[in-house]
């Protein structure tokens, strides 16, 4: 539990770093200009993710020098995430084509696989252990690149990414208390750094946001969350890979569902849009705060299931298998029902004024 004392200084440091970055980005005109997809009406500075990046990387380096037995796990992560930070900041300040960004994501994923290994098997609730063999290499690379982009796609309303990361970071720390070893202490520390820096960022990003995360923050968070299980060894690695998916399930479900719908409609999946379930909720009239809190609660539900599973509580495995699909189905039904209701009202009273919402990175 010693790592938890770091959370207060990380919150404070992140808050003031983001404040300084906000002033700097405003002066340098690094702004998110409103367009037809935006929920904001005035330019808002972006790049607030630098606060999270600097706190997590700085804290990781301090922890590495303090505990010298973690560098074999820390160095591959630092190398891979540095590429993510560089390419994402270039994209935030200029523009890069999607295939260039994806290529760098895959290279960073490959660095993690070379330096940290890959999943040769995965533990799944009820199903048990699945041997992946050499296909684990491909699955691990796809997992890392997929989580990077899922978190990036979902960073579209005030507070959602900071809130999610705070919940998942704290969840990782709490789950880590059930295990022993230098590797699990490193992951616990990363969880604290992510949670604290995200809470500090939320001081500026909670609706109405005065600064946005930017791709530099969302991709950094995605890569870190995806790679953290690979820093573990033995049964820790296989079980907590599934644990990450449980805590990230709302992001993965929303992204996967939206991607399949867009492919079915023949749309360019890399083209900016506002089709995500969380975006539809905002369009339907739910505020940014309400939707962000909802997704935080969904991640918290994933943590509760994970904690029950690793603690060998009776029925926890079946709960993991049944509860998550039920929650996802409920979220989908709510959106579909509300949209049908809105269309019915529009047909009765005529078209409503056009309302745009969502992406605000």
SESE-780457 format. One line per field, with one value per residue: x, y, z of N, C-alpha, C in turn; residue number from 1. Coordinates in steps of 0.1 Angstrom, whole numbers, plus 5000, padded with zeros to 4 digits. Atoms other than C-alpha are relative to their C-alpha. Example, Ala and Ser with C-alpha at 12.3 -4.5 7.8 and 13.67 -1.06 7.14 Angstrom:
<drenlos>
n_east = [5009|4991]
n_north = [4988|4989]
n_up = [5000|5000]
ca_east = [5123|5137]
ca_north = [4955|4989]
ca_up = [5078|5071]
c_east = [5009|4992]
c_north = [5012|5011]
c_up = [5000|5008]
nr = [1|2]
</drenlos>
This chain:
<drenlos>
n_east = [5008|4991|5001|5012|4996|4996|5011|5002|4991|5002|5012|4996|4991|5007|5009|4993|4994|5010|5003|4989|5001|5012|4995|4990|5007|5008|4991|4994|5011|5003|5014|5010|5009|5013|5005|5014|5000|4996|5010|4996|5002|4988|4987|4996|4987|4998|4987|5000|4995|4986|4999|5000|4987|4988|5001|4998|4986|4991|5002|4995|4985|4997|5002|4989|4988|5002|5000|4993|5003|5012|4997|5002|5014|5003|4993|5007|5012|4996|4996|5012|5009|4994|5004|5014|5001|4995|5009|5013|4998|4999|5014|5008|4996|5000|5009|4994|5010|5003|4991|4987|5002|5002|4987|4993|5006|4996|4986|4999|5005|4990|4990|5005|5000|4986|4994|5008|5006|5014|5009|5000|5013|5009|5010|5013|5010|5008|4993|4988|4988|4999|4986|5000|4988|4994|5010|5000|4993|5009|5011|4995|4998|5013|5005|4994|5005|5015|5003|4996|5010|5013|5000|5000|5014|5010|4997|5008|5008|4993|4999|5002|4987|4994|5008|4997|4987|4999|5006|4992|4987|5002|5004|4988|4993|5007|4999|4986|4998|5003|4989|4987|4990|4995|5007|5013|4999|4998|5013|5007|4995|5005|5014|5001|4996|5011|5011|4997|4998|5013|5008|4995|5005|5015|5002|5002|5007|5014|5009|4995|4986|4992|4989|5003|4989|4992|4996|4988|5004|5008|4992|4991|5008|5003|4988|4996|5010|4999|4987|4998|5000|4988|4989|5001|4995|5007|5015|5004|5001|5011|5013|5003|5003|5015|5004|5000|5012|5012|5001|5002|5010|5009|4993|4998|5013|5005|4992|5002|5013|5000|4992|5008|5011|4995|4996|5012|5005|4990|4993|4986|5000|4990|5006|5006|5014|5006|5009|4998|5012|4999|5003|5015|5006|4999|5009|5014|5003|4993|4988|4987|4997|5008|4995|4987|5002|5005|4989|4992|5007|4999|4986|4999|5006|4990|4990|5006|5001|4986|4995|5006|4994|4987|5001|5007|5013|5009|5009|4994|4997|5012|5004|4992|5005|5014|5003|4995|5009|5013|4998|4998|5013|5008|4995|5004|5015|5004|4998|5010|5014|5000|5000|5014|5009|4997|5005|5014|5004|4997|5010|5012|4999|4992|4986|4994|4987|4988|4991|4987|4994|4991|4985|4994|4986]
n_north = [4988|4988|4992|4991|4987|4992|4995|4986|4991|5001|4992|4986|4997|5001|4988|4988|5002|4998|4985|4994|5004|4993|4986|5001|5003|4989|4990|5006|5002|5014|4999|5008|4990|5006|5003|5006|5011|4996|4996|4987|4989|4991|5008|5005|5005|5014|5004|5002|5014|4999|5001|5014|5006|4996|5005|5014|5003|4995|5009|5014|4999|4999|5013|5009|4998|5004|5015|5003|5013|4999|4994|5009|4998|4985|4995|5002|4991|4986|4998|5001|4989|4988|4999|4996|4986|4992|5000|4994|4985|4995|5000|4990|4987|4999|5010|5012|5009|5011|5012|4997|5002|5014|5007|4997|5008|5014|5001|4999|5013|5010|4998|5006|5014|5004|4997|5005|5013|5000|5009|5013|5005|4990|5006|4994|5005|5012|5007|5005|4995|5003|4999|4992|5003|4990|4991|4990|4988|4992|4996|4990|4988|4994|4995|4987|4990|4998|4992|4987|4994|5000|4989|4988|4997|4997|4987|4991|4990|4995|5008|5015|5007|4998|5007|5014|5004|4999|5012|5012|4999|5004|5014|5007|5000|5008|5014|5004|5003|5014|5007|4996|5000|4987|4996|4995|4987|4990|4998|4993|4986|4994|4997|4988|4988|4997|4995|4986|4990|4998|4992|4986|4995|4998|4987|4991|5006|5003|4991|4997|5001|4989|5006|5013|5009|5001|5014|5003|5006|5012|5011|5004|5007|5013|5009|5003|5010|5013|5006|5003|5015|5007|4998|5010|5013|5011|5000|4986|4994|5005|4997|4985|4995|5000|4989|4987|5000|4998|4986|4992|5006|4990|4994|5010|5003|4988|4999|5011|4999|4989|5004|5009|4993|4992|5009|5005|4990|4996|4987|5000|5001|4991|4986|4995|5002|4999|5011|5008|5000|4989|4988|4999|4996|4985|4995|5003|4990|5002|4992|5006|5005|5012|5011|5004|5008|5013|5008|5003|5010|5012|5005|5004|5013|5009|5002|5008|5014|5005|5002|5012|5011|5003|5004|5013|4999|5009|4995|4988|5003|4999|4986|4993|5004|4996|4986|4991|5000|4994|4985|4995|5000|4989|4987|4999|4999|4986|4991|5003|4996|4985|4994|5002|4990|4987|5000|4999|4986|4991|5003|4994|4986|4994|5001|4991|4994|5009|4999|5007|5003|5011|5000|4987|5002]
n_up = [5000|4999|5012|4999|4995|5011|5007|4997|5008|5015|5003|5000|5011|5013|5001|5003|5013|5010|5000|5008|5014|5006|5003|5011|5013|5004|5005|5013|5009|5002|4996|5007|5006|5001|5013|5000|4991|4987|4990|4995|5009|5001|5001|4987|5002|4999|4995|4986|4998|4996|4985|4997|5006|4992|4987|5000|5004|4989|4988|5004|5000|4986|4995|5006|4993|4986|5000|5012|5006|5009|5013|5012|5004|5002|5012|5012|4999|5002|5014|5008|4997|5005|5014|5000|4996|5011|5012|4996|4999|5014|5005|4993|5004|5014|5004|5005|5005|4990|5002|4994|4985|4997|5001|4988|4989|5001|4997|4986|4995|5002|4990|4987|5002|4999|4987|4989|5003|5005|4993|5006|4996|4993|4991|5002|4991|5004|5011|4995|5007|5015|5006|5012|5008|5008|5003|4989|5005|5008|4991|4991|5008|5004|4987|4997|5010|4999|4988|5003|5009|4993|4990|5008|5006|4989|4993|5008|4992|4988|4988|5001|4999|4987|4990|5003|4996|4986|4994|5004|4993|4986|5000|5002|4987|4990|5004|4997|4985|4998|5005|4995|5010|5005|5012|4997|4993|5011|5006|4990|5000|5012|4998|4991|5008|5009|4993|4994|5011|5007|4991|5001|5013|4999|4994|5011|5011|4996|5007|5013|5001|5004|5008|5004|4999|5012|5003|4992|4987|5001|5005|4989|4990|5006|5001|4986|4995|5008|4997|4985|4996|5005|4991|4990|5003|4995|5000|4999|5014|5007|4993|5000|5014|5000|4991|5007|5008|4991|4996|5012|5009|5006|5012|5011|5005|5007|5012|5009|5006|5010|5012|5008|5007|5011|5011|5006|5008|5010|4997|4997|4985|4995|5002|4988|4999|4986|5000|4988|4991|4991|5007|5002|4988|4999|5010|4995|4989|4988|4999|5000|4986|4998|5008|4995|4988|5004|5005|4988|4992|5007|4998|4986|4999|5005|4989|4990|5006|5000|4987|4995|5007|4995|4986|4999|4993|5006|5010|5007|5014|5008|5000|5010|5013|5002|4997|5010|5012|4996|5000|5014|5006|4994|5005|5014|5000|4995|5011|5011|4996|5000|5013|5006|4993|5006|5014|5000|4996|5011|5010|4996|4998|5010|4997|4989|5004|5001|4989|5002|4988|4998|4999|4996|4996]
ca_east = [5000|5031|5026|4993|5011|5022|4987|4984|5016|5008|4973|4988|5017|4995|4970|4996|5014|4982|4975|5009|5004|4970|4986|5014|4991|4968|4998|5012|4977|4976|4938|4910|4889|4851|4836|4803|4813|4822|4802|4822|4817|4850|4886|4899|4936|4947|4977|4966|4977|5013|5005|4997|5027|5052|5039|5037|5071|5088|5073|5083|5119|5120|5106|5131|5160|5145|5139|5166|5152|5124|5144|5141|5103|5104|5129|5109|5077|5096|5110|5077|5056|5081|5074|5037|5042|5063|5040|5009|5023|5032|4996|4982|5002|5002|4984|4994|4975|4959|4981|5012|4999|4988|5023|5039|5014|5023|5060|5056|5035|5063|5088|5067|5065|5103|5111|5084|5072|5038|5008|5014|4982|4953|4931|4894|4866|4847|4866|4899|4934|4937|4971|4978|5012|5029|4996|5001|5025|5000|4972|4994|5004|4967|4957|4981|4973|4936|4936|4956|4930|4900|4910|4918|4884|4866|4882|4854|4836|4846|4859|4854|4891|4904|4876|4881|4918|4915|4891|4912|4945|4931|4916|4950|4965|4939|4940|4978|4974|4963|4997|5034|5065|5086|5067|5033|5046|5057|5023|5007|5029|5019|4983|4987|5006|4978|4951|4967|4977|4943|4926|4948|4939|4902|4906|4907|4888|4856|4827|4829|4865|4891|4917|4915|4936|4948|4960|4992|4973|4948|4973|4997|4970|4960|4995|5002|4970|4976|5012|5009|4999|5029|5052|5040|5052|5037|5000|4999|5004|4977|4950|4954|4954|4918|4915|4925|4898|4873|4881|4882|4852|4830|4856|4862|4825|4816|4845|4839|4802|4807|4834|4812|4783|4804|4819|4784|4774|4805|4820|4856|4864|4893|4870|4860|4824|4800|4785|4798|4772|4786|4783|4747|4739|4752|4733|4701|4705|4725|4752|4789|4791|4763|4778|4813|4801|4782|4813|4833|4807|4808|4846|4842|4818|4845|4870|4845|4841|4879|4886|4860|4875|4911|4899|4882|4848|4821|4802|4827|4836|4801|4794|4822|4808|4772|4772|4794|4773|4741|4755|4766|4732|4715|4736|4728|4690|4689|4705|4683|4651|4660|4668|4635|4617|4634|4626|4590|4588|4604|4579|4551|4564|4586|4624|4643|4672|4704|4725|4761|4781|4810|4846|4866|4901]
ca_north = [5000|5023|5034|5051|5079|5091|5099|5133|5148|5134|5150|5184|5182|5172|5200|5227|5212|5212|5248|5258|5238|5255|5290|5279|5263|5293|5316|5293|5290|5252|5252|5229|5250|5242|5225|5207|5178|5199|5205|5236|5270|5287|5275|5254|5247|5211|5191|5188|5151|5164|5167|5130|5120|5140|5129|5092|5091|5112|5090|5058|5070|5079|5045|5028|5044|5037|5000|4989|4955|4968|4982|4951|4958|4996|5002|4985|5004|5037|5032|5021|5049|5075|5068|5071|5105|5118|5108|5119|5154|5158|5149|5173|5202|5194|5166|5130|5105|5076|5049|5067|5068|5032|5021|5038|5022|4988|4995|5005|4973|4953|4969|4958|4923|4921|4936|4922|4891|4881|4862|4825|4817|4836|4828|4834|4832|4798|4789|4784|4787|4790|4782|4808|4795|4815|4832|4850|4874|4886|4887|4908|4933|4937|4941|4969|4988|4982|4996|5026|5034|5025|5050|5076|5072|5074|5107|5128|5146|5165|5143|5108|5099|5114|5098|5064|5064|5075|5045|5020|5032|5029|4996|4983|4994|4977|4945|4944|4942|4906|4896|4897|4905|4934|4933|4937|4966|4983|4979|4991|5022|5029|5026|5052|5076|5072|5077|5108|5125|5119|5134|5165|5168|5165|5197|5214|5190|5183|5199|5226|5218|5245|5222|5190|5159|5157|5126|5128|5120|5095|5074|5075|5063|5035|5022|5023|5004|4978|4971|4970|4933|4924|4938|4910|4874|4840|4836|4873|4882|4859|4866|4904|4907|4896|4920|4950|4940|4938|4973|4987|4968|4999|5015|4982|4975|5010|5011|4976|4981|5015|5001|4972|4995|5018|4989|4976|5010|5012|5042|5051|5039|5064|5094|5116|5109|5111|5076|5062|5052|5078|5105|5095|5098|5134|5141|5127|5154|5138|5161|5155|5150|5124|5104|5105|5094|5066|5053|5056|5035|5009|5006|5004|4975|4958|4963|4948|4917|4914|4918|4891|4868|4871|4867|4834|4845|4819|4826|4854|4837|4833|4869|4881|4862|4873|4908|4925|4914|4924|4959|4963|4952|4976|5005|4997|4993|5027|5044|5027|5033|5070|5076|5060|5082|5113|5104|5099|5133|5149|5133|5147|5182|5188|5188|5201|5225|5208|5199|5188|5172|5151|5150|5176|5163]
ca_up = [5000|5002|4966|4975|4992|4958|4947|4964|4950|4915|4916|4926|4902|4873|4881|4880|4850|4830|4841|4827|4795|4790|4792|4769|4743|4743|4737|4709|4694|4698|4698|4690|4666|4667|4637|4628|4651|4681|4713|4721|4705|4712|4705|4734|4739|4735|4747|4783|4780|4785|4822|4824|4802|4823|4856|4847|4829|4856|4884|4865|4862|4899|4908|4885|4902|4936|4928|4904|4898|4875|4846|4824|4824|4825|4796|4768|4780|4780|4745|4730|4747|4737|4700|4707|4724|4695|4667|4686|4694|4657|4649|4675|4662|4625|4607|4600|4579|4598|4582|4594|4630|4628|4616|4645|4669|4655|4658|4694|4700|4685|4708|4738|4724|4719|4752|4774|4756|4744|4757|4750|4769|4784|4814|4808|4833|4831|4799|4817|4801|4763|4747|4720|4709|4682|4674|4707|4690|4665|4692|4715|4688|4677|4714|4720|4688|4693|4729|4718|4691|4713|4740|4713|4696|4730|4740|4727|4756|4787|4815|4799|4794|4826|4846|4829|4835|4871|4878|4859|4874|4909|4900|4889|4922|4943|4923|4927|4965|4960|4946|4955|4935|4921|4888|4904|4926|4894|4879|4911|4910|4874|4884|4911|4887|4861|4886|4903|4870|4855|4886|4883|4846|4854|4874|4840|4818|4838|4820|4809|4799|4796|4779|4760|4763|4727|4709|4729|4761|4748|4729|4758|4782|4757|4752|4790|4799|4771|4781|4819|4820|4799|4826|4848|4849|4852|4861|4869|4832|4818|4844|4845|4807|4810|4839|4818|4793|4821|4833|4797|4785|4780|4757|4738|4735|4723|4698|4685|4680|4663|4640|4629|4622|4601|4582|4575|4562|4540|4558|4561|4597|4599|4590|4619|4631|4660|4659|4692|4718|4742|4715|4708|4744|4744|4712|4729|4756|4783|4796|4793|4831|4831|4803|4817|4851|4835|4817|4849|4867|4839|4843|4881|4876|4855|4884|4909|4887|4883|4920|4928|4902|4914|4950|4941|4953|4945|4913|4902|4870|4858|4869|4846|4817|4822|4837|4811|4781|4800|4807|4771|4759|4783|4771|4735|4742|4760|4730|4704|4724|4730|4694|4683|4708|4694|4658|4667|4684|4654|4631|4652|4658|4627|4625|4656|4653|4643|4673|4670|4697|4707|4696|4715|4716]
c_east = [5009|4998|4989|5003|5004|4988|4997|5010|4998|4987|5004|5009|4993|4991|5008|5008|4990|4996|5011|4999|4988|5004|5009|4993|4991|5009|5005|4989|4998|4986|4992|4989|4987|4997|4986|4999|5002|4988|5004|4999|5011|5012|5004|5014|5000|5014|5001|5006|5015|5001|5000|5013|5011|5000|5003|5014|5010|4999|5006|5015|5005|4999|5010|5013|4999|5000|5007|4997|4988|5004|4998|4986|4997|5006|4992|4987|5004|5003|4987|4990|5006|4997|4986|4999|5005|4991|4987|5001|5001|4986|4991|5004|5000|4988|5007|4989|4999|5009|5014|5000|4999|5013|5008|4994|5004|5015|5002|4995|5011|5012|4997|5001|5015|5006|4994|4994|4986|4992|5000|4987|4993|4990|4987|4990|4991|5007|5013|5012|5000|5015|4999|5012|5006|4990|4999|5007|4991|4988|5005|5002|4986|4994|5005|4996|4985|4996|5004|4989|4986|4999|5000|4987|4990|5003|4993|4991|5007|5000|5000|5014|5007|4993|5003|5014|5002|4994|5009|5014|4999|4996|5012|5008|4994|5001|5014|5003|4998|5012|5013|5010|5004|4992|4986|5001|5002|4987|4991|5004|4995|4985|4997|5004|4989|4988|5002|5001|4987|4990|5004|4996|4985|4997|4998|4991|4986|4991|4996|5016|5007|5013|4996|5012|5010|5004|5012|4996|4992|5008|5010|4993|4997|5012|5004|4991|5002|5013|5002|4999|5012|5012|5000|5005|4991|4985|4995|4997|4987|4987|4997|5000|4985|4994|5000|4988|4987|4998|4998|4988|4990|5006|5001|4986|4995|5008|4997|4986|4999|5008|4992|4988|5005|5005|4988|4994|5010|5007|5015|5002|5010|4995|4994|4985|4995|4989|5001|4988|5001|4997|4985|4993|5000|4990|4985|4997|5006|5013|5013|5003|4993|5006|5014|4999|4995|5011|5010|4994|5001|5014|5001|4993|5009|5011|4994|5000|5014|5005|4993|5006|5014|5000|4993|4987|4991|4991|5006|5002|4988|4994|5007|4995|4986|4997|5005|4991|4986|5001|5002|4987|4990|5003|4995|4985|4996|5002|4990|4986|4999|5000|4987|4990|5002|4995|4985|4995|5002|4990|4987|5000|5008|5015|5005|5013|5011|5009|5012|5007|5013|5015|5006|5014|5009]
c_north = [5013|5009|5010|5014|5010|5007|5015|5009|4999|5008|5015|5004|5000|5012|5013|4999|5003|5015|5007|4997|5008|5014|5000|4997|5011|5011|4995|4997|4985|4997|4990|5009|4993|4997|4993|4989|5004|5004|5014|5011|5009|4991|4997|4995|4985|4997|4998|4986|5001|4999|4986|4993|5004|4994|4984|4996|5004|4991|4987|5000|5001|4986|4990|5002|4996|4984|4995|4987|5000|5005|4991|5001|5014|5005|4998|5009|5014|5003|5000|5012|5013|5002|5004|5015|5009|5001|5007|5015|5006|5001|5011|5014|5002|4991|4988|4991|4988|4988|5002|4998|4986|4992|5002|4992|4985|4998|5000|4987|4989|5001|4994|4985|4995|5001|4994|4986|5001|4990|4986|4992|5011|4993|5008|4994|4988|4992|4993|5006|4996|5002|5007|4996|5012|5011|5011|5013|5009|5006|5012|5013|5007|5006|5014|5011|5002|5008|5014|5008|5001|5012|5013|5003|5004|5013|5011|5009|5003|4989|4985|4993|5001|4992|4985|4995|5001|4987|4988|5000|4996|4986|4991|4999|4991|4985|4995|4996|4985|4991|5005|5000|5014|5004|5005|5013|5011|5004|5008|5015|5008|5003|5013|5013|5003|5006|5015|5010|5003|5009|5015|5006|5003|5013|5011|4995|4996|5011|5012|5001|5013|4996|4986|4991|5000|4986|4996|4993|4987|4988|4995|4991|4986|4991|4995|4989|4986|4992|4996|4985|4993|5002|4989|4986|4989|5001|5014|5006|4995|5004|5015|5006|5000|5011|5014|5001|5002|5015|5010|4996|5010|5006|4990|4997|5011|5001|4989|5001|5011|4996|4990|5007|5008|4992|4995|5011|5005|5013|4998|5000|5010|5015|5004|4999|5003|4989|4991|5001|5012|5013|5001|5004|5015|5007|4999|5009|4997|5008|4993|4993|4987|4988|4995|4992|4986|4991|4997|4989|4986|4994|4995|4987|4989|4997|4991|4985|4994|4997|4987|4987|4996|4996|4987|5000|4991|5007|5012|4998|5001|5015|5008|4997|5005|5015|5009|5000|5007|5015|5006|5000|5011|5013|5002|5002|5014|5010|4998|5005|5016|5006|4998|5010|5014|5001|5001|5014|5009|4999|5007|5015|5007|4999|5009|5007|4991|5001|4991|4998|4992|5004|5013|4998|5012]
c_up = [5000|4988|5000|5005|4989|4993|5002|4993|4985|4996|4999|4989|4986|4998|4995|4986|4988|4999|4992|4985|4994|4997|4988|4987|4995|4993|4986|4990|4996|5005|4993|4995|4998|4985|5002|5010|5014|5009|5006|4989|4998|5000|5015|4998|5002|5004|5015|5004|5004|5015|5005|4996|5009|5014|5001|4996|5011|5012|4997|5001|5015|5007|4996|5007|5015|5002|4987|4994|4990|4986|4988|4995|4996|4987|4987|5000|4996|4986|4991|5002|4995|4985|4999|5003|4989|4989|5003|5002|4986|4994|5006|4995|4985|4995|4994|4995|5009|4998|5006|5015|5003|4999|5012|5012|4999|5003|5015|5007|4998|5009|5013|4999|5001|5014|5012|4998|4995|5008|4992|5004|5008|5009|4998|5010|4994|4989|5005|4991|4985|4996|4987|4991|4993|4996|5010|4996|4993|5009|5009|4993|4997|5013|5003|4991|5001|5012|4998|4992|5007|5009|4992|4995|5011|5007|4992|5008|5013|5011|4997|5001|5013|5010|4998|5005|5015|5006|4997|5007|5015|5001|4999|5014|5010|4997|5004|5014|5003|4996|5006|4989|4996|4988|5003|5008|4989|4994|5009|5000|4987|5001|5008|4992|4990|5006|5005|4989|4993|5009|4999|4987|5000|5006|4989|4989|5003|4994|5008|5000|4995|4992|4997|5001|4988|4998|5009|5013|4998|4995|5011|5010|4994|5000|5014|5005|4993|5004|5014|5003|4995|5009|5011|4995|5004|4999|5001|4986|4993|5006|4998|4986|4998|5009|4994|4991|5007|5004|4988|4992|4994|4988|4989|4994|4991|4987|4991|4993|4990|4987|4991|4993|4989|4989|4992|4991|4989|5002|5002|5015|5006|4999|5013|5000|5014|5001|5012|5009|5009|4993|4998|5012|5002|4990|5005|5011|5013|5001|5000|5014|5002|4993|5005|5013|4997|4996|5011|5009|4993|5002|5015|5002|4995|5011|5011|4996|5000|5014|5006|4994|5006|5015|5002|5007|4991|4990|4992|4985|4991|5000|4989|4986|4997|5002|4989|4988|5003|5001|4987|4993|5005|4994|4986|4999|5003|4988|4989|5004|5000|4986|4993|5005|4994|4986|5000|5004|4989|4989|5004|5000|4989|5005|5011|4995|5001|5012|4998|5014|4998|4999|5004|5004|4996]
nr = [1|2|3|4|5|6|7|8|9|10|11|12|13|14|15|16|17|18|19|20|21|22|23|24|25|26|27|28|29|30|31|32|33|34|35|36|37|38|39|40|41|42|43|44|45|46|47|48|49|50|51|52|53|54|55|56|57|58|59|60|61|62|63|64|65|66|67|68|69|70|71|72|73|74|75|76|77|78|79|80|81|82|83|84|85|86|87|88|89|90|91|92|93|94|95|96|97|98|99|100|101|102|103|104|105|106|107|108|109|110|111|112|113|114|115|116|117|118|119|120|121|122|123|124|125|126|127|128|129|130|131|132|133|134|135|136|137|138|139|140|141|142|143|144|145|146|147|148|149|150|151|152|153|154|155|156|157|158|159|160|161|162|163|164|165|166|167|168|169|170|171|172|173|174|175|176|177|178|179|180|181|182|183|184|185|186|187|188|189|190|191|192|193|194|195|196|197|198|199|200|201|202|203|204|205|206|207|208|209|210|211|212|213|214|215|216|217|218|219|220|221|222|223|224|225|226|227|228|229|230|231|232|233|234|235|236|237|238|239|240|241|242|243|244|245|246|247|248|249|250|251|252|253|254|255|256|257|258|259|260|261|262|263|264|265|266|267|268|269|270|271|272|273|274|275|276|277|278|279|280|281|282|283|284|285|286|287|288|289|290|291|292|293|294|295|296|297|298|299|300|301|302|303|304|305|306|307|308|309|310|311|312|313|314|315|316|317|318|319|320|321|322|323|324|325|326|327|328|329|330|331|332|333|334|335|336|337|338|339|340|341|342|343|344|345|346|347|348|349|350|351|352|353|354|355|356|357|358|359|360|361]
</drenlos>
